[in-house]
């Protein structure tokens, strides 16, 4: 049983999986931040465009 634990501790096969999980989580978090930033900018632009268009007089 002790030999099993020693071999298990030396085995690094799962370390790559942990690296990929951490990397994938970081990419997903970054994508969420970018999406939030773009959404905020687009909402502001839409509001400013709406304000500008509502102030125009089409009869001129």
C-alpha positions in Angstrom: 0.0 0.0 0.0 2.9 2.4 0.8 4.4 1.6 -2.6 1.1 2.6 -4.2 1.1 6.0 -2.5 4.7 6.7 -3.4 4.0 5.9 -7.1 0.8 8.0 -7.0 2.7 11.0 -5.6 5.4 10.7 -8.2 2.9 10.4 -11.1 2.5 13.7 -13.0 -0.1 12.6 -15.6 -2.9 14.7 -14.0 -0.8 17.8 -13.7 -1.4 18.8 -17.3 -5.1 18.5 -16.9 -5.0 20.9 -13.9 -3.0 23.3 -16.0 -5.6 23.2 -18.8 -8.5 23.7 -16.3 -6.8 26.8 -14.8 -6.0 28.2 -18.3 -9.6 27.6 -19.5 -11.0 29.3 -16.4 -8.8 32.3 -17.0 -9.9 32.5 -20.7 -13.5 32.3 -19.7 -13.1 35.0 -17.1 -11.3 37.3 -19.5 -14.1 36.7 -22.1 -16.7 37.7 -19.5 -14.8 40.9 -18.7 -14.5 41.8 -22.4 -18.2 41.1 -23.1 -19.2 43.3 -20.2 -17.0 46.1 -21.4 -18.3 45.9 -25.0 -21.9 45.7 -23.8 -21.5 48.8 -21.7 -20.0 50.8 -24.6 -22.6 49.6 -27.0 -25.4 50.6 -24.6 -23.9 54.1 -24.1 -23.6 54.5 -27.9 -27.2 53.4 -28.4 -28.5 55.8 -25.8 -26.5 58.7 -27.3 -27.7 57.9 -30.8 -31.3 57.7 -29.6 -31.0 61.1 -27.9 -29.5 62.7 -31.0 -32.1 61.3 -33.3 -35.0 62.3 -31.1 -33.7 65.9 -31.1 -33.8 66.1 -34.9 -36.7 67.7 -36.7 -37.6 65.8 -39.9 -39.7 68.7 -41.3 -36.6 70.8 -42.0 
